[in-house]
């Protein structure tokens, strides 16, 4: 199936995509039987998907990581394992985000959060 950017989307006029624009996150999807459109869109690279998406499976021999049983990202197995471990430390049980939410005056973790934001932000 092919999906189109709705004319109201900020990405509607985009014709060429860079390597770090492999994935599109959208808020609205609508269409007709012959055409599906999305609006309120944003490009993301694979890092936020790996860190905050669904379950991650590392396929060592195929050199790829599968997120939520359908999103495939090509990468070395070692990197996939490291990303899965980092994800567990950020969003896992007793992870960084859980601890930040549960203790409201934590200033020591601010630098870590700033580093995570820098990692998941697009290159300038």
C-alpha positions as CSV (number, residue, x, y, z in Angstrom):
1,X,0.0,0.0,0.0
2,X,1.1,3.5,-0.7
3,X,0.5,6.4,1.7
4,X,0.4,10.0,0.7
5,X,1.1,13.2,2.7
6,X,-2.2,15.2,2.9
7,X,-1.9,18.7,1.3
8,X,-2.2,20.2,4.8
9,X,0.9,18.3,6.0
10,X,4.1,20.3,6.4
11,X,5.8,17.4,4.4
12,X,3.3,17.4,1.5
13,X,5.8,19.2,-0.9
14,X,8.7,16.9,0.0
15,X,10.0,14.9,-3.0
16,X,13.3,13.6,-1.8
17,X,14.2,12.1,1.5
18,X,17.5,11.8,3.3
19,X,18.8,8.6,4.9
20,X,17.8,9.7,8.4
21,X,14.2,10.3,7.2
22,X,13.4,6.6,6.9
23,X,10.4,6.7,9.2
24,X,7.4,9.0,9.5
25,X,5.3,9.5,12.6
26,X,1.8,10.7,12.0
27,X,-1.1,11.8,14.1
28,X,-4.0,11.6,11.6
29,X,-4.7,9.0,8.9
30,X,-7.7,9.2,6.6
31,X,-8.6,8.5,3.0
32,X,-10.8,6.9,0.4
33,X,-10.8,3.2,-0.8
34,X,-8.1,4.1,-3.4
35,X,-5.9,6.5,-1.4
36,X,-4.7,6.8,2.2
37,X,-3.3,10.1,3.4
38,X,-1.5,11.2,6.6
39,X,-1.2,14.6,8.2
40,X,0.5,16.1,11.2
41,X,3.7,14.3,10.3
42,X,7.2,14.2,11.5
43,X,10.3,12.4,10.3
44,X,12.3,10.3,12.8
45,X,15.4,8.2,12.5
46,X,15.6,4.7,13.9
47,X,17.2,5.7,17.3
48,X,13.9,7.0,18.9
49,X,12.1,3.9,17.6
50,X,14.7,1.6,19.1
51,X,14.7,3.4,22.5
52,X,10.9,4.2,22.8
53,X,9.1,1.9,20.4
54,X,7.7,-1.6,21.1
55,X,9.6,-4.8,21.8
56,X,13.0,-5.2,20.1
57,X,14.4,-8.4,18.7
58,X,18.0,-8.5,17.5
59,X,18.5,-10.9,14.5
60,X,22.2,-11.5,14.8
61,X,22.7,-13.5,11.6
62,X,20.6,-11.1,9.5
63,X,22.3,-8.0,10.9
64,X,19.1,-6.3,11.7
65,X,16.8,-5.3,14.6
66,X,13.1,-5.7,14.4
67,X,10.8,-3.4,16.4
68,X,7.2,-4.5,17.2
69,X,7.5,-7.4,14.9
70,X,7.4,-5.3,11.7
71,X,9.8,-2.4,11.7
72,X,13.2,-3.5,10.4
73,X,16.4,-1.6,11.0
74,X,19.7,-2.7,9.5
75,X,22.5,-2.6,12.0
76,X,25.3,-4.7,13.4
77,X,24.0,-7.1,16.0
78,X,26.4,-5.7,18.7
79,X,24.9,-2.2,18.2
80,X,21.4,-3.7,18.4
81,X,22.2,-5.4,21.7
82,X,23.7,-2.2,23.1
83,X,20.6,-0.2,22.0
84,X,18.4,-2.8,23.7
85,X,20.4,-2.5,26.9
86,X,20.3,1.3,26.8
87,X,16.6,1.1,26.3
88,X,16.1,-1.1,29.3
89,X,18.1,1.5,31.4
90,X,16.0,4.4,30.1
91,X,12.4,3.0,29.9
92,X,12.6,-0.4,31.7
93,X,11.3,-1.2,35.1
94,X,13.2,1.0,37.5
95,X,14.7,2.8,34.6
96,X,15.7,6.4,34.3
97,X,12.3,7.7,33.2
98,X,10.5,5.8,36.0
99,X,12.9,7.3,38.6
100,X,12.6,10.8,37.2
101,X,8.8,10.6,37.3
102,X,8.7,9.2,40.8
103,X,11.1,11.7,42.4
104,X,10.3,15.2,41.3
105,X,13.4,17.1,42.5
106,X,16.1,15.1,40.8
107,X,18.7,17.5,39.4
108,X,21.4,14.9,39.0
109,X,19.7,13.2,36.1
110,X,19.2,16.4,34.0
111,X,22.5,15.9,32.2
112,X,21.5,12.3,31.2
113,X,18.1,13.5,29.9
114,X,19.9,16.3,27.9
115,X,22.2,13.6,26.4
116,X,19.3,11.4,25.4
117,X,17.6,14.4,23.7
118,X,20.8,15.1,21.8
119,X,21.0,11.4,20.7
120,X,17.4,11.2,19.4
121,X,17.4,14.7,17.8
122,X,18.1,15.0,14.0
123,X,21.6,16.0,13.0
124,X,22.1,19.7,12.4
